[in-house]
Amino acid sequence: MRILVNEFCGHAFQMELSRELARRGHQVLHLYFADNLSTPKGDLESNGAAGLSIEGLHVPVAFSKLSLRTRRRADIAYGRAVAAKLDSFHPQVVISANMPLDAQRILLQRSLHHQARFFFWWQDVYSYAVRFVLKRKLNALASLAAAYYQRMEKRLLRYSDGVICIAPGFADLAARWGVEAHRIAVIENWAPLAEVVPTAKDNPWAREQGLNSKFCFMYSGTLGMKHRPELLLELAHRLEERGDAQLVVIAAGAGADWLRAQAATVRPEALKLLPFQPYRRLSEVMGAADVLIALLDVDAGTFSVPSKINSYLCARRPLLLAAPRQNHAATVVERAEAGLVVSPQAGPAFVQAALTLMENPDLRARCANRGRAYAERSYNIDRIADIFLEHLCKPEGRRAVGGVLPAVLRNSDPQPSIGVPGSESNWVRQASEP
């Protein structure tokens, strides 16, 4: 098959899937958004198979998650760029993940035009995320924007040939939104076992950073406001009081910017902030940690699953997760018995859980070993690729309703219908203003 894999962020595990599909003889074009610098990237250079092409796409519009107006324009520009690649590649199958809905609509419309089967790899409930973000910025308009994007998201899911859900809760929601059961598959996220390997604490990267001989808590990955960066600050203050450990935060995003602004209140011996590190050194980076931390706000628990926990499990390090109990990440950590899970609303409980892990080396060792064992049982790329191909090759045809595309799919350069007719919507314009 000719398969186009579009993955907006450039994550490692989705790149591993493309390599495996190409290794099996498929022609694969893997695309990602090269201008998105707020998320860590996997190995996007090594092809690993003759039938694989990897391209990072740039757009002529500035991309910034801090401006909703420019963010949306960049999203649409990226959608057009991917659609242009689809025109020249002529895939039989399109798999699209982490794609903003304005861009996803363009790509689905172009897939329909080329009669390519389209699979929506559903990593986040985008319309819920819109509501979460805008409630903090523009509470009065959050519901209008979320309602607009929820209508779009439902239709995009319904008009996809298949929906790959990363957790059972996503599958339940897809069914409630009208996606037929035979079009829904649950394939949990993973991490590349061969790329994230257990590494000694005393390793070259740890020595470069002065971490090889001190106790280290570590957060690594995107850090937005939905990740509760204030919990990290609270832990850093407690470690400053003790003077026997350091918190290392390797991150980018709005939450990282906020934490950087607060860092002056904590001595550097207790809090160390670093930019994203080269992917080839990820095993060394995580090996330097004694405890790995993941965070998610209670309001974000219904639309997001922090995939960093999968790399953490591969690294054979104990996890400290602050997330709602109903979030799938909490389910995975508890299922694997790989660490402690606490509510993100309880700062003292988060700090106490961190200290519990710090003071109990036997508990850390048990959690670390169980986590790696879980990863080795669950993250086999051969089996994962088998499941993907089973769904990609299902005989069912495209879902059609009277042979007519809904309005949300007709226009490849869409504008929200909220606000002043003929102009950019009020909520987009006002959300971008200081």
C-alpha positions as CSV (number, residue, x, y, z in Angstrom):
1,M,0.0,0.0,0.0
2,R,0.9,3.6,-0.4
3,I,0.4,5.1,3.1
4,L,0.7,8.8,4.1
5,V,1.3,9.2,7.9
6,N,0.7,12.8,9.0
7,E,1.8,13.4,12.6
8,F,1.7,17.1,13.5
9,C,4.1,16.8,16.5
10,G,6.9,14.5,15.3
11,H,6.6,12.1,18.1
12,A,8.9,9.0,18.3
13,F,6.4,6.2,18.6
14,Q,4.5,7.3,15.5
15,M,7.7,7.5,13.6
16,E,8.4,3.9,14.7
17,L,5.1,2.8,13.2
18,S,6.0,4.4,9.9
19,R,9.4,2.6,9.9
20,E,7.8,-0.7,10.6
21,L,5.2,-0.3,7.9
22,A,7.9,0.5,5.4
23,R,10.0,-2.4,6.6
24,R,7.1,-4.6,5.7
25,G,7.2,-3.4,2.1
26,H,4.7,-0.5,2.1
27,Q,5.5,2.8,0.5
28,V,5.2,5.3,3.4
29,L,5.5,9.1,3.4
30,H,5.8,10.4,7.0
31,L,5.0,14.1,7.4
32,Y,5.4,16.4,10.5
33,F,5.2,20.1,11.3
34,A,8.8,21.3,11.5
35,D,7.8,24.7,12.8
36,N,6.2,23.3,15.9
37,L,9.0,23.6,18.4
38,S,6.9,23.3,21.6
39,T,6.9,19.4,21.6
40,P,9.9,17.1,21.8
41,K,10.7,15.3,18.6
42,G,11.8,11.7,17.9
43,D,14.3,10.4,15.5
44,L,13.1,12.1,12.3
45,E,16.3,11.6,10.2
46,S,17.0,7.8,10.1
47,N,14.8,6.2,7.5
48,G,15.4,2.6,8.4
49,A,13.6,1.2,5.4
50,A,13.9,1.7,1.6
51,G,10.2,2.5,1.2
52,L,10.1,5.3,3.8
53,S,10.3,9.1,3.1
54,I,10.3,11.6,6.0
55,E,9.6,15.3,5.5
56,G,9.3,18.1,7.9
57,L,6.9,20.8,6.5
58,H,7.3,24.5,6.9
59,V,4.6,27.1,6.4
60,P,4.8,30.8,5.5
61,V,2.9,31.9,8.6
62,A,4.5,32.3,12.1
63,F,3.4,29.5,14.5
64,S,2.8,30.4,18.1
65,K,0.6,28.6,20.6
66,L,0.4,31.9,22.6
67,S,-1.6,33.6,19.9
68,L,-4.8,32.0,18.8
69,R,-5.1,34.1,15.7
70,T,-1.7,33.2,14.3
71,R,-1.9,29.7,15.6
72,R,-5.1,29.1,13.5
73,R,-3.6,30.7,10.4
74,A,-0.6,28.4,10.7
75,D,-2.8,25.4,11.3
76,I,-4.7,26.1,8.0
77,A,-1.4,26.7,6.2
78,Y,-0.1,23.4,7.5
79,G,-3.3,21.6,6.4
80,R,-2.8,23.0,2.9
81,A,0.9,21.9,2.9
82,V,0.0,18.3,3.8
83,A,-2.8,18.3,1.2
84,A,-0.3,19.3,-1.5
85,K,1.9,16.4,-0.5
86,L,-1.1,14.1,-0.7
87,D,-1.8,15.4,-4.3
88,S,1.7,14.3,-5.4
89,F,2.1,11.1,-3.4
90,H,-1.3,9.6,-4.3
91,P,-1.7,7.5,-1.2
92,Q,-4.3,4.7,-0.8
93,V,-4.4,5.3,2.9
94,V,-4.0,8.4,5.1
95,I,-3.4,8.2,8.8
96,S,-3.5,11.6,10.6
97,A,-2.6,12.3,14.2
98,N,-2.4,15.3,16.5
99,M,-3.7,17.4,13.7
100,P,-5.6,20.7,14.6
101,L,-9.2,20.4,13.3
102,D,-9.0,23.3,10.8
103,A,-6.1,21.5,9.2
104,Q,-7.6,18.0,9.6
105,R,-10.7,19.2,7.7
106,I,-8.6,20.2,4.7
107,L,-6.7,16.9,4.7
108,L,-9.9,14.8,5.0
109,Q,-11.5,16.8,2.1
110,R,-8.5,16.2,-0.1
111,S,-8.4,12.5,0.9
112,L,-12.0,12.2,-0.2
113,H,-11.2,13.9,-3.5
114,H,-8.4,11.3,-4.2
115,Q,-10.5,8.4,-2.8
116,A,-7.9,7.6,-0.3
117,R,-9.1,5.9,2.9
118,F,-8.8,8.3,5.9
119,F,-8.0,7.2,9.4
120,F,-8.3,9.7,12.2
121,W,-5.7,8.8,14.9
122,W,-7.5,10.5,17.8
123,Q,-4.8,11.6,20.3
124,D,-6.8,14.5,22.0
125,V,-10.4,15.6,22.1
126,Y,-9.6,18.9,20.4
127,S,-12.9,20.6,21.2
128,Y,-12.6,19.9,24.9
129,A,-9.1,21.3,24.8
130,V,-10.4,24.5,23.1
131,R,-12.9,24.9,26.0
132,F,-10.2,24.4,28.6
133,V,-7.8,26.9,27.0
134,L,-10.4,29.6,26.3
135,K,-12.0,29.4,29.7
136,R,-8.7,30.7,31.1
137,K,-8.5,33.5,28.4
138,L,-12.1,34.3,27.4
139,N,-14.6,32.6,29.6
140,A,-17.6,34.2,27.9
141,L,-16.6,32.9,24.4
142,A,-15.2,29.5,25.4
143,S,-18.6,27.8,25.0
144,L,-19.2,29.3,21.6
145,A,-15.8,28.3,20.3
146,A,-16.0,24.8,21.9
147,A,-19.4,24.2,20.4
148,Y,-18.2,25.2,16.9
149,Y,-15.2,22.9,17.1
150,Q,-17.2,20.1,18.7
151,R,-19.5,20.1,15.7
152,M,-16.5,20.0,13.4
153,E,-14.8,17.3,15.4
154,K,-17.9,15.0,15.4
155,R,-18.3,15.3,11.6
156,L,-14.6,14.7,10.9
157,L,-14.8,11.5,13.0
158,R,-18.0,10.3,11.3
159,Y,-16.6,10.9,7.9
160,S,-13.3,9.1,8.5
161,D,-13.0,5.5,7.4
162,G,-11.7,4.6,10.8
163,V,-11.0,6.2,14.2
164,I,-7.9,5.0,16.0
165,C,-8.6,5.8,19.7
166,I,-5.7,5.8,22.3
167,A,-7.9,4.8,25.2
168,P,-11.3,3.1,25.8
169,G,-12.8,6.4,27.0
170,F,-12.1,8.0,23.6
171,A,-13.8,5.0,21.9
172,D,-16.9,5.5,24.2
173,L,-17.1,9.1,23.2
174,A,-16.7,8.4,19.5
175,A,-19.6,6.0,19.7
176,R,-21.7,8.6,21.5
177,W,-20.8,11.0,18.8
178,G,-22.2,8.7,16.1
179,V,-19.2,6.8,14.8
180,E,-20.2,3.2,14.0
181,A,-18.5,0.5,16.2
182,H,-16.8,-1.3,13.3
183,R,-15.0,2.0,12.4
184,I,-13.5,2.3,15.9
185,A,-10.3,0.7,17.1
186,V,-8.5,1.2,20.5
187,I,-4.7,1.1,20.2
188,E,-3.0,2.6,23.2
189,N,0.1,4.7,22.7
190,W,3.5,3.3,23.3
191,A,7.2,4.2,23.2
192,P,10.0,2.6,21.1
193,L,11.6,0.0,23.3
194,A,14.8,-0.1,21.3
195,E,15.2,3.7,21.4
196,V,14.5,4.3,25.1
197,V,16.6,1.8,27.1
198,P,17.5,1.6,30.8
199,T,20.7,3.5,31.4
200,A,22.9,3.9,34.5
201,K,22.5,7.0,36.5
202,D,26.2,7.8,36.3
203,N,26.2,8.4,32.5
204,P,27.9,11.0,30.3
205,W,24.8,13.3,30.1
206,A,24.3,13.1,33.9
207,R,28.0,14.0,34.5
208,E,27.7,16.9,32.1
209,Q,24.8,18.3,34.1
210,G,26.3,17.5,37.5
211,L,23.4,15.0,38.3
212,N,25.3,11.8,38.6
213,S,25.8,12.0,42.3
214,K,22.7,13.7,43.6
215,F,19.0,12.6,43.9
216,C,17.1,13.9,40.9
217,F,13.4,14.3,40.2
218,M,12.8,15.0,36.5
219,Y,10.0,16.3,34.3
220,S,10.6,16.0,30.6
221,G,8.4,17.0,27.7
222,T,5.8,19.6,26.7
223,L,4.8,21.7,29.7
224,G,1.6,23.7,29.1
225,M,-0.7,25.2,31.7
226,K,-2.9,22.0,31.6
227,H,0.1,20.3,33.1
228,R,0.0,22.1,36.5
229,P,3.5,23.6,36.5
230,E,2.7,25.1,39.9
231,L,3.1,21.6,41.4
232,L,6.7,21.5,40.2
233,L,7.3,24.9,41.8
234,E,5.9,23.6,45.1
235,L,8.1,20.6,45.0
236,A,11.2,22.7,44.2
237,H,10.6,24.9,47.2
238,R,10.3,21.8,49.4
239,L,13.6,20.4,48.0
240,E,15.2,23.8,48.6
241,E,14.3,23.5,52.3
242,R,15.8,19.9,52.5
243,G,18.9,20.7,50.4
244,D,19.4,17.0,49.4
245,A,17.8,16.7,45.9
246,Q,17.2,18.6,42.7
247,L,14.2,19.0,40.4
248,V,15.2,19.1,36.7
249,V,12.6,20.3,34.2
250,I,13.3,19.8,30.5
251,A,10.5,21.4,28.7
252,A,8.9,24.0,26.4
253,G,5.5,25.5,26.3
254,A,3.4,28.1,28.3
255,G,3.9,26.2,31.5
256,A,7.6,26.1,31.0
257,D,7.6,29.8,30.4
258,W,5.6,30.4,33.6
259,L,8.0,28.2,35.6
260,R,11.0,30.0,34.1
261,A,9.5,33.3,35.3
262,Q,9.1,31.9,38.8
263,A,12.6,30.2,39.0
264,A,14.2,33.3,40.6
265,T,12.3,32.4,43.8
266,V,14.2,29.0,44.0
267,R,17.9,28.4,44.3
268,P,19.4,26.6,41.3
269,E,20.6,23.8,43.5
270,A,16.9,22.8,43.9
271,L,15.5,23.7,40.4
272,K,17.3,23.3,37.1
273,L,15.5,24.3,33.9
274,L,16.7,23.0,30.5
275,P,15.5,23.1,26.9
276,F,14.7,19.9,25.0
277,Q,17.7,17.6,24.7
278,P,18.7,15.7,21.5
279,Y,16.6,12.7,21.1
280,R,19.6,10.4,20.6
281,R,20.5,11.2,24.3
282,L,17.0,10.5,25.7
283,S,18.0,7.3,27.4
284,E,20.9,9.1,29.2
285,V,18.7,12.0,30.1
286,M,16.0,9.7,31.8
287,G,18.8,7.5,33.2
288,A,20.0,10.6,35.2
289,A,16.6,10.7,37.0
290,D,15.7,8.8,40.2
291,V,12.0,9.7,39.8
292,L,10.2,10.8,36.6
293,I,7.2,13.1,36.9
294,A,4.1,13.5,34.7
295,L,1.3,16.0,35.4
296,L,-2.2,16.8,34.1
297,D,-4.8,19.2,35.4
298,V,-8.1,17.7,36.5
299,D,-10.0,19.8,33.9
300,A,-7.8,18.3,31.1
301,G,-8.3,14.7,32.2
302,T,-11.1,14.1,29.8
303,F,-9.3,15.1,26.6
304,S,-5.6,14.4,27.0
305,V,-3.4,11.4,27.9
306,P,0.3,12.4,28.6
307,S,2.2,10.0,26.3
308,K,5.5,10.8,28.1
309,I,4.6,8.1,30.7
310,N,5.3,5.5,28.0
311,S,8.9,6.6,27.6
312,Y,9.2,6.8,31.4
313,L,8.2,3.2,31.7
314,C,10.8,2.1,29.0
315,A,13.5,4.0,31.0
316,R,13.0,1.7,34.1
317,R,12.5,4.6,36.5
318,P,9.7,5.0,39.0
319,L,6.9,7.4,38.1
320,L,5.1,10.1,40.1
321,L,1.9,11.0,38.3
322,A,-0.4,13.9,39.3
323,A,-3.5,13.3,37.2
324,P,-7.3,12.6,37.6
325,R,-7.9,9.0,38.5
326,Q,-10.2,8.7,35.4
327,N,-7.4,9.6,33.1
328,H,-6.0,6.7,31.1
329,A,-2.4,7.6,32.2
330,A,-3.4,6.9,35.8
331,T,-4.9,3.6,34.7
332,V,-1.6,2.6,32.9
333,V,0.6,3.6,35.9
334,E,-1.5,1.7,38.3
335,R,-2.0,-1.3,36.0
336,A,1.8,-1.5,35.6
337,E,2.4,-0.9,39.3
338,A,5.1,1.5,38.2
339,G,4.7,4.4,40.6
340,L,2.4,6.6,42.7
341,V,-0.6,8.5,41.4
342,V,-2.0,11.5,43.2
343,S,-4.7,14.2,42.5
344,P,-3.4,17.2,40.7
345,Q,-5.5,19.4,43.0
346,A,-3.5,18.4,46.1
347,G,-0.1,20.1,46.1
348,P,0.9,18.8,49.6
349,A,-0.1,15.2,48.6
350,F,2.1,15.5,45.5
351,V,5.1,16.7,47.5
352,Q,4.6,14.0,50.1
353,A,4.4,11.3,47.4
354,A,7.7,12.6,45.9
355,L,9.3,12.4,49.3
356,T,7.9,8.9,49.9
357,L,9.6,7.7,46.7
358,M,12.8,9.6,47.6
359,E,13.1,8.0,51.0
360,N,12.2,4.4,49.9
361,P,14.8,2.9,47.5
362,D,13.1,-0.5,47.6
363,L,9.8,1.0,46.4
364,R,11.6,2.9,43.7
365,A,13.3,-0.3,42.5
366,R,10.1,-2.3,42.4
367,C,8.2,0.4,40.5
368,A,11.0,0.8,38.0
369,N,11.3,-2.9,37.3
370,R,7.6,-3.4,37.0
371,G,7.3,-0.4,34.7
372,R,10.0,-1.7,32.2
373,A,8.4,-5.2,32.3
374,Y,5.0,-3.7,31.5
375,A,6.6,-1.8,28.5
376,E,8.3,-5.0,27.2
377,R,4.9,-6.8,27.4
378,S,2.9,-4.0,25.8
379,Y,5.1,-2.0,23.3
380,N,6.0,-4.7,20.8
381,I,6.0,-2.9,17.5
382,D,5.4,-6.1,15.4
383,R,2.2,-6.7,17.2
384,I,1.2,-3.0,17.2
385,A,1.8,-2.8,13.4
386,D,-0.3,-6.0,12.9
387,I,-3.2,-4.3,14.7
388,F,-2.9,-1.2,12.6
389,L,-2.8,-3.1,9.3
390,E,-5.8,-5.1,10.4
391,H,-7.8,-1.9,10.7
392,L,-6.3,-0.2,7.6
393,C,-7.3,-3.2,5.5
394,K,-10.8,-3.7,6.7
395,P,-13.2,-4.2,3.7
396,E,-15.8,-1.7,4.8
397,G,-16.1,1.3,2.4
398,R,-16.3,4.9,3.3
399,R,-19.2,6.1,5.3
400,A,-21.5,8.2,3.1
401,V,-24.7,10.2,3.8
402,G,-26.7,10.7,0.7
403,G,-23.6,11.1,-1.3
404,V,-23.2,14.7,-0.2
405,L,-20.4,16.1,1.9
406,P,-21.5,18.1,5.0
407,A,-20.7,21.8,4.8
408,V,-17.9,21.4,7.3
409,L,-16.0,19.4,4.7
410,R,-16.7,21.3,1.5
411,N,-14.4,24.3,2.0
412,S,-10.7,23.8,2.1
413,D,-10.1,27.2,3.6
414,P,-12.8,27.3,6.3
415,Q,-13.9,30.2,8.5
416,P,-15.9,29.7,11.7
417,S,-19.5,30.8,11.5
418,I,-19.3,32.5,14.9
419,G,-19.1,36.3,15.0
420,V,-19.3,38.9,12.3
421,P,-20.3,37.5,8.9
422,G,-17.5,37.9,6.3
423,S,-14.8,38.6,8.9
424,E,-12.6,36.6,11.2
425,S,-14.7,35.3,14.1
426,N,-15.1,37.5,17.2
427,W,-13.8,34.7,19.5
428,V,-10.6,34.2,17.4
429,R,-9.9,38.0,17.2
430,Q,-10.6,38.7,20.9
431,A,-8.8,35.7,22.1
432,S,-5.6,37.0,20.4
433,E,-5.9,40.5,21.9
434,P,-3.9,41.4,25.0
